[in-house]
């Protein structure tokens, strides 16, 4: 809105990580160089810890950019994976031919064979785990076992754990000390001090084409630091809103009053904000529950044996079925269990998805939104009838798959040629969808899922 007013080419303070706007101050550049060195040295497990919004995801994206020519990256964005699923997910990301029925021993052997092949080709494979503090201890232990894969001189798989300070607390538990002992490099992302805050704000503005006198000065940058606690994401939010306030008054500089107003609007005030933030978080949870009531969320890649279910009553959703699209129960049984006749929207998406997958590139990505049993077709139909406006309905795809003898609808979104584009779209999903556990999947894995229904 204010871009033309300030002479900017694009938004300077988007909270979605943009590697072209990476700021090397406040030791971020040094941390990136050290991480690259640690990965290339090929020893042990690396840990990166920082508060929510401190820039861990940006650092992760920068690592992918820096290492792209020499390293194959395996990216795990779903921390709630069970130990029974994690190896299958890693194998899928490595594009190995495994299915949900492949035993863990066989999956491990195929991963090892693949890593040995990559080693022979002088390429490293690195596993990035985001939100590692939320990963079950048993799953972390399963990942630790992968660190045992090595040649006489080199580790076959490097690992980088990105997490909040709770990760350190989890690693201090006695029964996970074996994992902690394998961590050879640890990095902590500290908040921005006032002087680096000013440099950061002006750097972002200059990077998107601003050529005038500084919009932020030492005093206003100090106010931004105060209300944001020096956390990158909050810095961006406050700076964006403060510039909008300056624009609304026709000014070309940001005042402390603008920053204060932005902080109040963002609930970043140092006192009295705790309850407001708690209520905001509760509201997001309620929206997510209302939208996905009764829909079974499949947090897996290649076949979760125990999909989670949201237990709220479907009567609370407030979604009204359209009369011209009834969903009737089948009278005949099947090996896959009771099912429901799909409604008009589902039928349309099923046929479009089949055509899409027949042409889609196996190496491209999609976003898994959720899964629902076929017997819960009315819930999927309701979602399609009330999908968030920001989603392109024609790019919401649905296919049937079978897991442990039960038929499921898998609901995915869009096709992305690169992992970075898929991650950017995932980060921009509505909070209600992200709360359901949406995550990335390769198109090849989706095709294998659909083949199980045939």
C-alpha positions as CSV (number, residue, x, y, z in Angstrom):
1,X,0.0,0.0,0.0
2,X,2.8,2.4,0.9
3,X,5.3,1.2,-1.7
4,X,4.7,3.9,-4.3
5,X,4.7,6.6,-1.6
6,X,8.2,5.6,-0.5
7,X,9.5,4.6,-3.9
8,X,9.9,0.9,-3.2
9,X,10.1,-1.9,-5.7
10,X,8.4,-4.5,-3.4
11,X,7.4,-5.0,0.2
12,X,10.5,-4.6,2.5
13,X,9.2,-6.3,5.6
14,X,7.3,-9.4,4.6
15,X,7.5,-12.1,7.3
16,X,7.9,-14.8,4.8
17,X,11.7,-15.6,4.5
18,X,13.2,-14.0,1.4
19,X,16.8,-14.9,0.9
20,X,17.4,-11.8,-1.3
21,X,16.8,-9.8,1.9
22,X,19.2,-11.8,4.2
23,X,20.8,-9.4,6.7
24,X,24.3,-10.5,7.8
25,X,24.4,-8.2,10.8
26,X,23.9,-9.3,14.5
27,X,26.2,-12.3,13.8
28,X,23.7,-13.8,11.2
29,X,26.3,-13.8,8.4
30,X,28.9,-15.3,10.7
31,X,26.5,-18.0,11.8
32,X,25.7,-18.8,8.2
33,X,29.4,-19.1,7.4
34,X,30.0,-21.3,10.4
35,X,27.1,-23.6,9.6
36,X,28.3,-24.0,6.0
37,X,31.8,-24.9,7.4
38,X,30.3,-27.3,9.9
39,X,28.2,-29.1,7.3
40,X,31.1,-29.4,4.9
41,X,33.3,-30.8,7.6
42,X,30.9,-33.7,7.7
43,X,31.0,-34.6,11.4
44,X,28.2,-35.1,13.9
45,X,24.9,-33.3,14.4
46,X,24.4,-29.5,14.3
47,X,21.9,-27.6,16.5
48,X,20.5,-24.1,15.9
49,X,18.4,-22.7,18.7
50,X,16.5,-19.4,18.8
51,X,13.2,-17.9,20.1
52,X,10.1,-17.9,18.0
53,X,10.6,-15.4,15.2
54,X,14.4,-15.1,15.6
55,X,15.2,-16.0,12.0
56,X,15.8,-19.8,12.1
57,X,13.8,-20.4,9.0
58,X,15.6,-17.7,7.1
59,X,18.9,-19.2,8.1
60,X,17.7,-22.6,6.9
61,X,16.7,-21.2,3.5
62,X,20.1,-19.5,3.2
63,X,21.8,-22.7,3.9
64,X,19.9,-24.4,1.1
65,X,21.0,-21.6,-1.3
66,X,24.6,-21.7,-0.2
67,X,24.9,-25.5,-0.4
68,X,22.7,-26.1,-3.5
69,X,25.6,-27.0,-5.8
70,X,27.3,-29.5,-3.5
71,X,24.7,-30.9,-1.2
72,X,21.3,-32.7,-1.4
73,X,18.9,-31.4,1.2
74,X,16.3,-33.5,2.9
75,X,13.8,-31.1,4.5
76,X,11.5,-32.3,7.4
77,X,8.9,-29.6,8.2
78,X,6.5,-31.8,10.2
79,X,7.8,-32.3,13.7
80,X,5.0,-34.5,14.9
81,X,6.1,-37.5,12.8
82,X,6.2,-40.8,14.7
83,X,9.3,-43.0,14.8
84,X,7.4,-45.5,12.6
85,X,7.0,-42.9,9.9
86,X,10.2,-40.8,10.0
87,X,12.4,-43.2,8.0
88,X,9.7,-43.6,5.3
89,X,9.4,-39.8,5.0
90,X,13.1,-39.4,4.6
91,X,13.2,-42.2,2.0
92,X,10.4,-40.5,0.1
93,X,12.3,-37.2,0.2
94,X,15.3,-39.0,-1.2
95,X,13.0,-40.3,-4.0
96,X,13.5,-44.0,-3.0
97,X,11.1,-46.7,-4.0
98,X,9.5,-47.5,-0.7
99,X,5.9,-47.9,0.4
100,X,4.0,-47.9,3.7
101,X,4.3,-51.7,3.7
102,X,8.2,-51.6,3.4
103,X,9.7,-52.7,6.7
104,X,11.9,-50.2,8.7
105,X,14.9,-52.5,8.2
106,X,14.4,-52.5,4.4
107,X,13.9,-48.7,4.4
108,X,17.1,-48.2,6.4
109,X,19.1,-50.4,4.0
110,X,17.8,-48.5,1.0
111,X,18.6,-45.2,2.6
112,X,22.2,-46.5,3.4
113,X,22.7,-47.7,-0.2
114,X,21.5,-44.4,-1.5
115,X,23.8,-42.4,0.8
116,X,26.8,-44.6,-0.2
117,X,26.0,-43.9,-3.9
118,X,25.9,-40.2,-3.2
119,X,29.2,-40.4,-1.3
120,X,30.8,-42.1,-4.3
121,X,29.6,-39.2,-6.4
122,X,31.3,-36.8,-4.0
123,X,27.9,-35.3,-2.9
124,X,26.8,-34.8,0.7
125,X,23.2,-35.4,2.0
126,X,22.0,-33.1,4.8
127,X,18.8,-33.5,6.8
128,X,17.2,-30.3,8.0
129,X,14.7,-30.7,10.8
130,X,12.6,-27.6,11.7
131,X,10.7,-27.1,14.9
132,X,12.8,-30.0,16.4
133,X,11.7,-29.1,19.9
134,X,8.3,-30.5,19.1
135,X,9.5,-33.8,17.7
136,X,8.8,-36.8,19.9
137,X,11.9,-38.1,21.7
138,X,11.4,-41.5,20.2
139,X,11.5,-39.9,16.7
140,X,14.7,-37.9,17.6
141,X,16.2,-41.2,18.7
142,X,15.3,-42.8,15.4
143,X,17.0,-39.9,13.6
144,X,20.1,-40.3,15.8
145,X,20.5,-43.9,14.5
146,X,20.9,-42.5,11.0
147,X,24.0,-40.6,12.3
148,X,25.6,-44.1,12.7
149,X,25.7,-44.5,8.9
150,X,29.3,-43.8,7.9
151,X,32.3,-44.9,5.9
152,X,35.8,-45.4,7.5
153,X,36.3,-41.6,7.3
154,X,33.0,-39.8,6.7
155,X,29.5,-39.6,8.0
156,X,27.0,-40.4,5.2
157,X,24.3,-38.1,6.5
158,X,24.7,-34.7,8.1
159,X,21.9,-33.3,10.3
160,X,20.9,-29.8,11.4
161,X,18.2,-29.5,14.1
162,X,16.5,-26.1,14.2
163,X,14.4,-25.5,17.3
164,X,13.3,-23.2,20.1
165,X,15.0,-23.1,23.5
166,X,12.8,-26.0,24.6
167,X,15.0,-28.2,22.4
168,X,17.9,-27.7,24.8
169,X,15.6,-28.7,27.7
170,X,14.6,-31.8,25.8
171,X,18.2,-32.7,25.0
172,X,19.2,-32.4,28.6
173,X,17.0,-35.3,29.6
174,X,19.1,-38.3,30.8
175,X,17.5,-40.9,28.4
176,X,18.4,-38.8,25.3
177,X,22.0,-38.1,26.2
178,X,23.3,-40.2,23.3
179,X,21.8,-37.7,20.9
180,X,23.2,-34.8,22.8
181,X,26.7,-36.3,22.8
182,X,26.6,-36.4,19.0
183,X,26.0,-32.7,18.6
184,X,29.3,-31.3,17.6
185,X,28.3,-27.7,16.8
186,X,25.7,-25.5,18.6
187,X,24.5,-22.1,17.5
188,X,22.2,-19.7,19.3
189,X,20.4,-16.8,17.5
190,X,20.3,-13.9,19.8
191,X,17.8,-11.0,19.6
192,X,18.8,-7.8,17.7
193,X,20.3,-5.0,19.9
194,X,19.3,-1.4,19.1
195,X,22.3,-0.6,16.8
196,X,21.8,-3.7,14.7
197,X,18.0,-3.0,14.6
198,X,18.6,0.3,12.9
199,X,21.0,-1.3,10.4
200,X,18.6,-4.1,9.7
201,X,15.6,-1.8,9.0
202,X,17.6,0.5,6.7
203,X,19.2,-2.5,4.9
204,X,15.8,-4.0,4.1
205,X,14.5,-0.7,2.7
206,X,17.6,0.0,0.6
207,X,17.4,-3.6,-0.7
208,X,14.0,-3.0,-2.2
209,X,14.9,0.2,-4.0
210,X,14.5,3.0,-1.4
211,X,16.9,5.9,-2.2
212,X,15.9,8.7,0.1
213,X,17.0,9.8,3.6
214,X,16.7,7.2,6.3
215,X,13.1,6.5,7.3
216,X,14.1,5.1,10.7
217,X,16.6,6.8,13.0
218,X,18.3,5.7,16.1
219,X,15.4,6.7,18.3
220,X,12.7,5.0,16.3
221,X,14.8,1.9,15.8
222,X,15.3,1.8,19.6
223,X,11.5,1.9,19.9
224,X,11.1,-0.9,17.4
225,X,13.7,-3.0,19.3
226,X,11.9,-2.3,22.6
227,X,8.5,-3.5,21.5
228,X,9.7,-6.3,19.4
229,X,12.2,-7.7,21.9
230,X,14.7,-7.8,19.0
231,X,13.0,-10.7,17.3
232,X,13.2,-10.6,13.5
233,X,9.6,-11.5,12.8
234,X,8.3,-8.8,15.2
235,X,10.8,-6.3,13.7
236,X,9.2,-6.8,10.3
237,X,5.6,-6.6,11.6
238,X,6.2,-3.4,13.6
239,X,8.3,-1.7,10.8
240,X,5.6,-2.5,8.2
241,X,2.8,-1.1,10.4
242,X,4.8,1.9,11.4
243,X,5.5,2.8,7.8
244,X,1.8,2.3,7.0
245,X,1.0,4.8,9.8
246,X,3.5,7.3,8.4
247,X,2.1,6.9,4.9
248,X,-1.5,7.5,6.2
249,X,-0.3,10.8,7.5
250,X,1.5,11.7,4.3
251,X,4.9,11.6,6.0
252,X,8.2,10.2,4.8
253,X,9.8,9.4,8.2
254,X,8.7,7.1,11.0
255,X,8.2,8.6,14.5
256,X,8.2,6.8,17.9
257,X,4.4,7.5,17.9
258,X,4.0,5.5,14.7
259,X,6.0,2.6,16.3
260,X,4.0,2.7,19.5
261,X,0.7,2.6,17.6
262,X,2.1,-0.3,15.6
263,X,3.0,-2.1,18.8
264,X,-0.4,-1.6,20.3
265,X,-2.1,-2.9,17.1
266,X,0.2,-5.9,17.1
267,X,-0.2,-6.6,20.9
268,X,3.6,-6.3,21.4
269,X,3.3,-4.0,24.3
270,X,5.7,-4.9,27.1
271,X,2.9,-4.9,29.7
272,X,-0.6,-6.1,29.7
273,X,-0.2,-8.0,26.4
274,X,0.0,-11.5,27.7
275,X,-3.7,-12.0,28.0
276,X,-4.5,-10.5,24.6
277,X,-1.9,-12.7,22.9
278,X,-3.4,-15.7,24.7
279,X,-6.9,-14.9,23.6
280,X,-5.6,-14.4,20.0
281,X,-4.0,-17.8,20.1
282,X,-7.2,-19.3,21.4
283,X,-9.2,-17.7,18.6
284,X,-6.9,-19.3,16.0
285,X,-7.3,-22.7,17.6
286,X,-11.1,-22.3,17.6
287,X,-11.1,-21.3,13.9
288,X,-9.0,-24.3,13.1
289,X,-11.3,-26.6,15.1
290,X,-14.4,-25.2,13.4
291,X,-12.9,-25.5,9.9
292,X,-11.6,-29.0,10.3
293,X,-14.1,-30.5,12.8
294,X,-14.3,-34.2,12.3
295,X,-11.8,-34.3,9.5
296,X,-9.0,-36.8,10.0
297,X,-5.6,-35.1,9.5
298,X,-3.0,-37.3,7.9
299,X,0.4,-36.2,9.2
300,X,2.4,-38.7,7.2
301,X,4.3,-39.0,4.0
302,X,3.7,-42.4,2.4
303,X,1.2,-43.8,4.8
304,X,0.6,-43.0,8.5
305,X,-0.7,-46.0,10.4
306,X,-2.5,-43.8,13.0
307,X,-3.9,-40.6,11.5
308,X,-4.9,-38.2,14.2
309,X,-8.5,-37.0,14.5
310,X,-10.0,-33.8,15.7
311,X,-12.7,-34.7,18.1
312,X,-15.0,-31.7,18.2
313,X,-18.6,-32.3,17.2
314,X,-19.5,-31.6,13.6
315,X,-22.5,-29.7,14.8
316,X,-20.2,-26.8,15.9
317,X,-18.8,-26.1,12.4
318,X,-21.5,-23.8,11.3
319,X,-21.2,-25.1,7.8
320,X,-24.4,-25.7,5.9
321,X,-24.6,-28.4,3.2
322,X,-26.0,-27.2,-0.1
323,X,-29.2,-29.1,-0.9
324,X,-28.2,-29.9,-4.5
325,X,-25.2,-31.9,-3.3
326,X,-26.5,-34.6,-0.9
327,X,-24.0,-37.1,0.5
328,X,-25.7,-40.5,0.8
329,X,-24.4,-43.6,2.6
330,X,-23.7,-46.7,0.5
331,X,-25.8,-49.6,1.3
332,X,-23.3,-52.2,0.2
333,X,-20.1,-53.0,2.2
334,X,-16.6,-53.3,0.9
335,X,-13.2,-54.5,1.9
336,X,-12.2,-51.0,2.6
337,X,-15.1,-50.4,5.0
338,X,-18.2,-48.3,4.9
339,X,-18.0,-45.4,2.5
340,X,-20.1,-42.4,1.4
341,X,-21.1,-41.4,-2.1
342,X,-18.9,-38.4,-3.0
343,X,-20.7,-35.1,-3.6
344,X,-20.5,-32.9,-6.7
345,X,-17.4,-31.0,-5.7
346,X,-15.4,-34.1,-4.7
347,X,-16.3,-35.8,-7.9
348,X,-15.1,-32.8,-9.9
349,X,-11.8,-32.6,-7.9
350,X,-11.2,-36.4,-8.2
351,X,-11.4,-36.3,-12.0
352,X,-9.3,-33.2,-12.3
353,X,-6.7,-34.6,-9.9
354,X,-6.4,-37.8,-12.0
355,X,-5.6,-35.7,-15.1
356,X,-3.2,-33.5,-13.1
357,X,-1.2,-36.3,-11.6
358,X,-0.9,-38.1,-15.0
359,X,1.1,-35.1,-16.3
360,X,2.7,-33.7,-13.1
361,X,6.5,-34.1,-12.6
362,X,7.4,-36.6,-10.0
363,X,10.1,-34.3,-8.6
364,X,7.8,-31.4,-8.1
365,X,6.1,-30.6,-4.8
366,X,2.6,-30.2,-3.4
367,X,1.2,-29.3,0.0
368,X,-0.7,-31.9,1.9
369,X,-3.6,-30.1,3.6
370,X,-5.3,-33.0,5.3
371,X,-6.7,-36.5,4.9
372,X,-10.2,-37.8,5.7
373,X,-11.8,-41.2,5.6
374,X,-14.1,-41.7,2.6
375,X,-17.0,-42.3,5.1
376,X,-16.4,-38.7,6.1
377,X,-17.0,-37.4,2.6
378,X,-19.4,-34.7,3.8
379,X,-16.6,-33.1,5.8
380,X,-14.4,-32.8,2.7
381,X,-17.4,-31.5,0.7
382,X,-18.0,-28.9,3.4
383,X,-14.3,-27.8,3.2
384,X,-14.5,-27.5,-0.6
385,X,-17.6,-25.4,-0.2
386,X,-16.0,-23.0,2.3
387,X,-12.3,-23.2,1.3
388,X,-10.2,-20.1,2.3
389,X,-10.5,-17.3,-0.4
390,X,-6.7,-17.2,-0.8
391,X,-6.7,-20.8,-2.2
392,X,-7.2,-21.3,-5.9
393,X,-10.1,-23.8,-5.9
394,X,-8.9,-25.3,-9.2
395,X,-5.6,-26.2,-7.6
396,X,-7.2,-28.1,-4.7
397,X,-6.7,-31.7,-5.6
398,X,-8.3,-34.9,-4.1
399,X,-7.4,-38.5,-4.7
400,X,-8.3,-41.8,-3.0
401,X,-5.8,-44.0,-1.3
402,X,-6.0,-47.1,1.0
403,X,-4.2,-47.3,4.4
404,X,-4.5,-50.4,6.4
405,X,-7.6,-51.5,4.5
406,X,-9.5,-48.2,4.9
407,X,-10.2,-45.8,2.1
408,X,-9.1,-42.2,2.6
409,X,-9.4,-38.9,0.7
410,X,-6.1,-37.1,0.5
411,X,-6.5,-33.4,-0.1
412,X,-3.5,-31.5,-1.5
413,X,-2.8,-28.1,-2.9
414,X,-1.1,-26.8,-6.0
415,X,2.1,-27.9,-7.8
416,X,5.5,-26.3,-7.2
417,X,8.6,-26.8,-9.4
418,X,11.0,-26.2,-6.5
419,X,11.0,-26.9,-2.8
420,X,11.6,-23.2,-1.9
421,X,8.4,-22.1,-3.8
422,X,6.5,-24.8,-2.0
423,X,7.8,-23.7,1.4
424,X,6.9,-20.1,0.7
425,X,3.4,-21.1,-0.2
426,X,3.2,-23.3,2.9
427,X,4.3,-20.4,5.1
428,X,1.6,-18.2,3.6
429,X,-1.3,-20.6,4.2
430,X,-4.1,-19.3,6.5
431,X,-3.4,-20.0,10.2
432,X,-6.3,-22.4,10.3
433,X,-4.7,-24.6,7.7
434,X,-1.2,-24.5,9.1
435,X,-2.7,-25.4,12.5
436,X,-4.0,-28.6,11.0
437,X,-0.4,-29.7,10.2
438,X,-0.1,-29.0,6.5
439,X,3.3,-30.1,5.1
440,X,5.2,-30.7,1.9
441,X,5.0,-33.8,-0.3
442,X,6.7,-34.9,-3.5
443,X,4.4,-35.5,-6.5
444,X,5.9,-38.9,-7.0
445,X,4.8,-39.9,-3.5
446,X,1.2,-38.8,-4.2
447,X,1.2,-41.0,-7.3
448,X,2.2,-44.0,-5.3
449,X,-0.5,-43.2,-2.8
450,X,-3.1,-43.1,-5.5
451,X,-1.8,-46.3,-7.0
452,X,-2.6,-48.2,-3.8
453,X,-6.3,-47.5,-4.4
454,X,-6.1,-49.2,-7.8
